[in-house]
Amino acid sequence: MKKVLAIFAVAAVFAACNNSASETAAEAVDSAASAVEAAVDTTVNNAVATVDSAASAIVDSAKAKVGAAADAVKEEVKK
């Protein structure tokens, strides 16, 4: 009986030390890394889009101000 228990104990140790758990952990880490990478890419793309739209608004505003100033100068020159 002791020999059977020893064999079961050795079998349990081998089953517990199986690499499938570490492979599953590695897959989980890879999956988490992919999710983080996708989230970072999305965040960067959103930030770039926001900066682009803000820059466009600033340029449009500056164009309008320059245009108004140019019109004022033209009117002043006409006088």
N, CA, C and O atoms as CSV, one atom per row, in Angstrom:
chain,resi,resn,atom,element,x,y,z
A,1,MET,N,N,0.823,-1.197,0.000
A,1,MET,CA,C,0.000,0.000,0.000
A,1,MET,C,C,0.862,1.253,0.000
A,1,MET,O,O,0.535,2.226,-0.680
A,2,LYS,N,N,1.968,1.245,0.760
A,2,LYS,CA,C,2.848,2.391,0.808
A,2,LYS,C,C,3.457,2.665,-0.560
A,2,LYS,O,O,3.634,3.820,-0.946
A,3,LYS,N,N,3.777,1.601,-1.293
A,3,LYS,CA,C,4.357,1.781,-2.627
A,3,LYS,C,C,3.340,2.414,-3.575
A,3,LYS,O,O,3.705,3.254,-4.397
A,4,VAL,N,N,2.088,2.026,-3.471
A,4,VAL,CA,C,1.040,2.589,-4.316
A,4,VAL,C,C,0.869,4.069,-3.986
A,4,VAL,O,O,0.745,4.895,-4.889
A,5,LEU,N,N,0.862,4.403,-2.710
A,5,LEU,CA,C,0.749,5.804,-2.299
A,5,LEU,C,C,1.953,6.612,-2.794
A,5,LEU,O,O,1.801,7.755,-3.223
A,6,ALA,N,N,3.140,6.020,-2.733
A,6,ALA,CA,C,4.341,6.701,-3.217
A,6,ALA,C,C,4.239,6.946,-4.724
A,6,ALA,O,O,4.613,8.014,-5.210
A,7,ILE,N,N,3.728,5.948,-5.465
A,7,ILE,CA,C,3.560,6.118,-6.914
A,7,ILE,C,C,2.549,7.215,-7.204
A,7,ILE,O,O,2.770,8.046,-8.085
A,8,PHE,N,N,1.434,7.226,-6.463
A,8,PHE,CA,C,0.441,8.288,-6.653
A,8,PHE,C,C,1.009,9.658,-6.288
A,8,PHE,O,O,0.697,10.654,-6.941
A,9,ALA,N,N,1.833,9.713,-5.258
A,9,ALA,CA,C,2.442,10.983,-4.864
A,9,ALA,C,C,3.379,11.491,-5.955
A,9,ALA,O,O,3.369,12.678,-6.281
A,10,VAL,N,N,4.186,10.598,-6.516
A,10,VAL,CA,C,5.091,10.981,-7.592
A,10,VAL,C,C,4.290,11.414,-8.816
A,10,VAL,O,O,4.643,12.395,-9.471
A,11,ALA,N,N,3.229,10.700,-9.124
A,11,ALA,CA,C,2.382,11.057,-10.262
A,11,ALA,C,C,1.738,12.425,-10.039
A,11,ALA,O,O,1.625,13.219,-10.973
A,12,ALA,N,N,1.317,12.697,-8.810
A,12,ALA,CA,C,0.704,13.988,-8.495
A,12,ALA,C,C,1.710,15.118,-8.656
A,12,ALA,O,O,1.367,16.196,-9.143
A,13,VAL,N,N,2.957,14.872,-8.244
A,13,VAL,CA,C,3.995,15.891,-8.389
A,13,VAL,C,C,4.247,16.164,-9.867
A,13,VAL,O,O,4.362,17.321,-10.273
A,14,PHE,N,N,4.334,15.107,-10.676
A,14,PHE,CA,C,4.541,15.310,-12.112
A,14,PHE,C,C,3.358,16.036,-12.752
A,14,PHE,O,O,3.548,16.876,-13.631
A,15,ALA,N,N,2.169,15.722,-12.326
A,15,ALA,CA,C,0.981,16.377,-12.877
A,15,ALA,C,C,0.951,17.854,-12.474
A,15,ALA,O,O,0.566,18.713,-13.266
A,16,ALA,N,N,1.356,18.135,-11.253
A,16,ALA,CA,C,1.359,19.520,-10.778
A,16,ALA,C,C,2.451,20.340,-11.461
A,16,ALA,O,O,2.290,21.547,-11.645
A,17,CYS,N,N,3.527,19.721,-11.827
A,17,CYS,CA,C,4.643,20.423,-12.460
A,17,CYS,C,C,4.567,20.396,-13.979
A,17,CYS,O,O,5.555,20.685,-14.655
A,18,ASN,N,N,3.421,20.057,-14.512
A,18,ASN,CA,C,3.252,19.993,-15.956
A,18,ASN,C,C,3.418,21.382,-16.558
A,18,ASN,O,O,3.061,22.368,-15.913
A,19,ASN,N,N,3.943,21.490,-17.766
A,19,ASN,CA,C,4.200,22.762,-18.421
A,19,ASN,C,C,2.945,23.426,-18.986
A,19,ASN,O,O,3.004,24.582,-19.405
A,20,SER,N,N,1.833,22.737,-19.008
A,20,SER,CA,C,0.633,23.317,-19.594
A,20,SER,C,C,0.189,24.569,-18.822
A,20,SER,O,O,-0.353,25.501,-19.416
A,21,ALA,N,N,0.411,24.589,-17.539
A,21,ALA,CA,C,0.052,25.769,-16.751
A,21,ALA,C,C,0.936,26.948,-17.129
A,21,ALA,O,O,0.451,28.072,-17.258
A,22,SER,N,N,2.225,26.698,-17.307
A,22,SER,CA,C,3.109,27.796,-17.686
A,22,SER,C,C,2.831,28.258,-19.106
A,22,SER,O,O,2.969,29.444,-19.407
A,23,GLU,N,N,2.437,27.332,-19.989
A,23,GLU,CA,C,2.065,27.723,-21.341
A,23,GLU,C,C,0.810,28.582,-21.308
A,23,GLU,O,O,0.707,29.559,-22.049
A,24,THR,N,N,-0.135,28.228,-20.465
A,24,THR,CA,C,-1.359,29.007,-20.334
A,24,THR,C,C,-1.036,30.390,-19.782
A,24,THR,O,O,-1.615,31.383,-20.223
A,25,ALA,N,N,-0.126,30.462,-18.832
A,25,ALA,CA,C,0.268,31.756,-18.282
A,25,ALA,C,C,0.960,32.603,-19.346
A,25,ALA,O,O,0.732,33.810,-19.431
A,26,ALA,N,N,1.798,31.971,-20.150
A,26,ALA,CA,C,2.476,32.703,-21.216
A,26,ALA,C,C,1.471,33.217,-22.241
A,26,ALA,O,O,1.604,34.336,-22.736
A,27,GLU,N,N,0.478,32.414,-22.556
A,27,GLU,CA,C,-0.574,32.854,-23.478
A,27,GLU,C,C,-1.355,34.019,-22.879
A,27,GLU,O,O,-1.711,34.958,-23.590
A,28,ALA,N,N,-1.622,33.964,-21.577
A,28,ALA,CA,C,-2.343,35.051,-20.915
A,28,ALA,C,C,-1.525,36.340,-20.940
A,28,ALA,O,O,-2.072,37.423,-21.144
A,29,VAL,N,N,-0.219,36.219,-20.732
A,29,VAL,CA,C,0.654,37.396,-20.778
A,29,VAL,C,C,0.686,37.966,-22.189
A,29,VAL,O,O,0.616,39.182,-22.367
A,30,ASP,N,N,0.791,37.108,-23.185
A,30,ASP,CA,C,0.783,37.577,-24.576
A,30,ASP,C,C,-0.533,38.261,-24.915
A,30,ASP,O,O,-0.552,39.294,-25.584
A,31,SER,N,N,-1.622,37.684,-24.453
A,31,SER,CA,C,-2.939,38.267,-24.713
A,31,SER,C,C,-3.069,39.626,-24.034
A,31,SER,O,O,-3.591,40.569,-24.628
A,32,ALA,N,N,-2.600,39.729,-22.801
A,32,ALA,CA,C,-2.651,41.006,-22.085
A,32,ALA,C,C,-1.764,42.042,-22.758
A,32,ALA,O,O,-2.135,43.211,-22.854
A,33,ALA,N,N,-0.603,41.621,-23.220
A,33,ALA,CA,C,0.304,42.545,-23.911
A,33,ALA,C,C,-0.330,43.039,-25.203
A,33,ALA,O,O,-0.204,44.217,-25.539
A,34,SER,N,N,-1.000,42.171,-25.923
A,34,SER,CA,C,-1.680,42.577,-27.151
A,34,SER,C,C,-2.801,43.557,-26.853
A,34,SER,O,O,-2.997,44.522,-27.592
A,35,ALA,N,N,-3.533,43.319,-25.782
A,35,ALA,CA,C,-4.629,44.219,-25.408
A,35,ALA,C,C,-4.089,45.587,-25.017
A,35,ALA,O,O,-4.663,46.612,-25.386
A,36,VAL,N,N,-2.993,45.608,-24.274
A,36,VAL,CA,C,-2.387,46.882,-23.876
A,36,VAL,C,C,-1.866,47.618,-25.104
A,36,VAL,O,O,-2.043,48.831,-25.222
A,37,GLU,N,N,-1.231,46.897,-26.013
A,37,GLU,CA,C,-0.714,47.512,-27.235
A,37,GLU,C,C,-1.846,48.125,-28.061
A,37,GLU,O,O,-1.710,49.227,-28.592
A,38,ALA,N,N,-2.958,47.404,-28.163
A,38,ALA,CA,C,-4.105,47.922,-28.912
A,38,ALA,C,C,-4.676,49.160,-28.228
A,38,ALA,O,O,-5.053,50.120,-28.900
A,39,ALA,N,N,-4.744,49.148,-26.896
A,39,ALA,CA,C,-5.260,50.298,-26.164
A,39,ALA,C,C,-4.346,51.509,-26.331
A,39,ALA,O,O,-4.825,52.633,-26.486
A,40,VAL,N,N,-3.043,51.286,-26.298
A,40,VAL,CA,C,-2.090,52.384,-26.487
A,40,VAL,C,C,-2.201,52.949,-27.900
A,40,VAL,O,O,-2.190,54.166,-28.090
A,41,ASP,N,N,-2.308,52.065,-28.890
A,41,ASP,CA,C,-2.459,52.529,-30.276
A,41,ASP,C,C,-3.714,53.373,-30.442
A,41,ASP,O,O,-3.686,54.419,-31.091
A,42,THR,N,N,-4.814,52.917,-29.856
A,42,THR,CA,C,-6.070,53.662,-29.943
A,42,THR,C,C,-5.938,55.013,-29.264
A,42,THR,O,O,-6.400,56.023,-29.795
A,43,THR,N,N,-5.315,55.042,-28.101
A,43,THR,CA,C,-5.145,56.296,-27.373
A,43,THR,C,C,-4.274,57.273,-28.149
A,43,THR,O,O,-4.577,58.464,-28.223
A,44,VAL,N,N,-3.194,56.765,-28.724
A,44,VAL,CA,C,-2.299,57.629,-29.511
A,44,VAL,C,C,-3.027,58.168,-30.734
A,44,VAL,O,O,-2.915,59.352,-31.052
A,45,ASN,N,N,-3.766,57.312,-31.416
A,45,ASN,CA,C,-4.507,57.762,-32.598
A,45,ASN,C,C,-5.545,58.815,-32.237
A,45,ASN,O,O,-5.720,59.788,-32.970
A,46,ASN,N,N,-6.240,58.628,-31.107
A,46,ASN,CA,C,-7.218,59.620,-30.660
A,46,ASN,C,C,-6.538,60.935,-30.304
A,46,ASN,O,O,-7.054,62.009,-30.615
A,47,ALA,N,N,-5.385,60.855,-29.655
A,47,ALA,CA,C,-4.653,62.073,-29.285
A,47,ALA,C,C,-4.184,62.817,-30.530
A,47,ALA,O,O,-4.274,64.043,-30.592
A,48,VAL,N,N,-3.692,62.091,-31.508
A,48,VAL,CA,C,-3.240,62.717,-32.759
A,48,VAL,C,C,-4.410,63.388,-33.463
A,48,VAL,O,O,-4.275,64.502,-33.969
A,49,ALA,N,N,-5.545,62.723,-33.497
A,49,ALA,CA,C,-6.729,63.305,-34.134
A,49,ALA,C,C,-7.167,64.568,-33.403
A,49,ALA,O,O,-7.551,65.550,-34.037
A,50,THR,N,N,-7.112,64.549,-32.084
A,50,THR,CA,C,-7.493,65.725,-31.300
A,50,THR,C,C,-6.544,66.878,-31.556
A,50,THR,O,O,-6.981,68.014,-31.739
A,51,VAL,N,N,-5.256,66.602,-31.572
A,51,VAL,CA,C,-4.267,67.650,-31.834
A,51,VAL,C,C,-4.434,68.197,-33.246
A,51,VAL,O,O,-4.345,69.405,-33.462
A,52,ASP,N,N,-4.673,67.314,-34.200
A,52,ASP,CA,C,-4.874,67.764,-35.579
A,52,ASP,C,C,-6.085,68.677,-35.698
A,52,ASP,O,O,-6.026,69.709,-36.367
A,53,SER,N,N,-7.177,68.300,-35.054
A,53,SER,CA,C,-8.375,69.132,-35.150
A,53,SER,C,C,-8.185,70.456,-34.417
A,53,SER,O,O,-8.672,71.491,-34.872
A,54,ALA,N,N,-7.483,70.429,-33.291
A,54,ALA,CA,C,-7.211,71.673,-32.565
A,54,ALA,C,C,-6.306,72.575,-33.388
A,54,ALA,O,O,-6.527,73.784,-33.452
A,55,ALA,N,N,-5.302,72.006,-34.010
A,55,ALA,CA,C,-4.391,72.791,-34.844
A,55,ALA,C,C,-5.142,73.383,-36.029
A,55,ALA,O,O,-4.910,74.532,-36.407
A,56,SER,N,N,-6.022,72.615,-36.601
A,56,SER,CA,C,-6.819,73.108,-37.721
A,56,SER,C,C,-7.701,74.279,-37.287
A,56,SER,O,O,-7.830,75.267,-38.009
A,57,ALA,N,N,-8.302,74.162,-36.111
A,57,ALA,CA,C,-9.147,75.247,-35.601
A,57,ALA,C,C,-8.319,76.498,-35.337
A,57,ALA,O,O,-8.768,77.612,-35.608
A,58,ILE,N,N,-7.122,76.319,-34.813
A,58,ILE,CA,C,-6.246,77.462,-34.533
A,58,ILE,C,C,-5.827,78.138,-35.838
A,58,ILE,O,O,-5.818,79.365,-35.936
A,59,VAL,N,N,-5.485,77.336,-36.827
A,59,VAL,CA,C,-5.070,77.891,-38.116
A,59,VAL,C,C,-6.232,78.636,-38.765
A,59,VAL,O,O,-6.051,79.729,-39.301
A,60,ASP,N,N,-7.422,78.046,-38.716
A,60,ASP,CA,C,-8.592,78.720,-39.300
A,60,ASP,C,C,-8.873,80.041,-38.586
A,60,ASP,O,O,-9.200,81.039,-39.229
A,61,SER,N,N,-8.747,80.047,-37.278
A,61,SER,CA,C,-8.964,81.272,-36.511
A,61,SER,C,C,-7.916,82.316,-36.858
A,61,SER,O,O,-8.234,83.495,-37.010
A,62,ALA,N,N,-6.679,81.889,-36.981
A,62,ALA,CA,C,-5.600,82.820,-37.327
A,62,ALA,C,C,-5.810,83.378,-38.729
A,62,ALA,O,O,-5.581,84.564,-38.965
A,63,LYS,N,N,-6.242,82.533,-39.657
A,63,LYS,CA,C,-6.514,83.000,-41.022
A,63,LYS,C,C,-7.607,84.074,-41.008
A,63,LYS,O,O,-7.501,85.086,-41.701
A,64,ALA,N,N,-8.636,83.848,-40.226
A,64,ALA,CA,C,-9.736,84.810,-40.154
A,64,ALA,C,C,-9.253,86.135,-39.584
A,64,ALA,O,O,-9.624,87.201,-40.075
A,65,LYS,N,N,-8.418,86.065,-38.536
A,65,LYS,CA,C,-7.902,87.290,-37.927
A,65,LYS,C,C,-6.980,88.034,-38.892
A,65,LYS,O,O,-7.049,89.257,-39.004
A,66,VAL,N,N,-6.125,87.298,-39.581
A,66,VAL,CA,C,-5.221,87.923,-40.552
A,66,VAL,C,C,-6.029,88.528,-41.690
A,66,VAL,O,O,-5.740,89.632,-42.149
A,67,GLY,N,N,-7.031,87.807,-42.136
A,67,GLY,CA,C,-7.887,88.332,-43.192
A,67,GLY,C,C,-8.597,89.606,-42.774
A,67,GLY,O,O,-8.694,90.548,-43.561
A,68,ALA,N,N,-9.094,89.647,-41.547
A,68,ALA,CA,C,-9.763,90.845,-41.036
A,68,ALA,C,C,-8.771,91.991,-40.920
A,68,ALA,O,O,-9.096,93.130,-41.254
A,69,ALA,N,N,-7.568,91.699,-40.451
A,69,ALA,CA,C,-6.543,92.738,-40.337
A,69,ALA,C,C,-6.146,93.250,-41.717
A,69,ALA,O,O,-5.945,94.451,-41.898
A,70,ALA,N,N,-6.033,92.348,-42.692
A,70,ALA,CA,C,-5.683,92.755,-44.055
A,70,ALA,C,C,-6.787,93.629,-44.640
A,70,ALA,O,O,-6.507,94.623,-45.310
A,71,ASP,N,N,-8.028,93.265,-44.390
A,71,ASP,CA,C,-9.147,94.081,-44.867
A,71,ASP,C,C,-9.122,95.456,-44.222
A,71,ASP,O,O,-9.396,96.454,-44.889
A,72,ALA,N,N,-8.798,95.526,-42.941
A,72,ALA,CA,C,-8.728,96.817,-42.245
A,72,ALA,C,C,-7.614,97.679,-42.833
A,72,ALA,O,O,-7.776,98.887,-43.004
A,73,VAL,N,N,-6.486,97.047,-43.139
A,73,VAL,CA,C,-5.367,97.785,-43.734
A,73,VAL,C,C,-5.757,98.289,-45.121
A,73,VAL,O,O,-5.450,99.429,-45.469
A,74,LYS,N,N,-6.423,97.463,-45.910
A,74,LYS,CA,C,-6.859,97.876,-47.241
A,74,LYS,C,C,-7.805,99.082,-47.149
A,74,LYS,O,O,-7.688,100.031,-47.925
A,75,GLU,N,N,-8.721,99.034,-46.213
A,75,GLU,CA,C,-9.661,100.156,-46.030
A,75,GLU,C,C,-8.925,101.411,-45.613
A,75,GLU,O,O,-9.247,102.517,-46.049
A,76,GLU,N,N,-7.937,101.222,-44.764
A,76,GLU,CA,C,-7.171,102.373,-44.286
A,76,GLU,C,C,-6.358,102.971,-45.423
A,76,GLU,O,O,-6.222,104.191,-45.513
A,77,VAL,N,N,-5.818,102.127,-46.290
A,77,VAL,CA,C,-5.032,102.600,-47.418
A,77,VAL,C,C,-5.934,103.347,-48.424
A,77,VAL,O,O,-5.513,104.338,-49.021
A,78,LYS,N,N,-7.145,102.875,-48.598
A,78,LYS,CA,C,-8.079,103.510,-49.524
A,78,LYS,C,C,-8.450,104.923,-49.086
A,78,LYS,O,O,-8.780,105.758,-49.928
A,79,LYS,N,N,-8.403,105.202,-47.803
A,79,LYS,CA,C,-8.783,106.518,-47.285
A,79,LYS,C,C,-7.727,107.491,-47.615
A,79,LYS,O,O,-7.843,108.667,-47.271
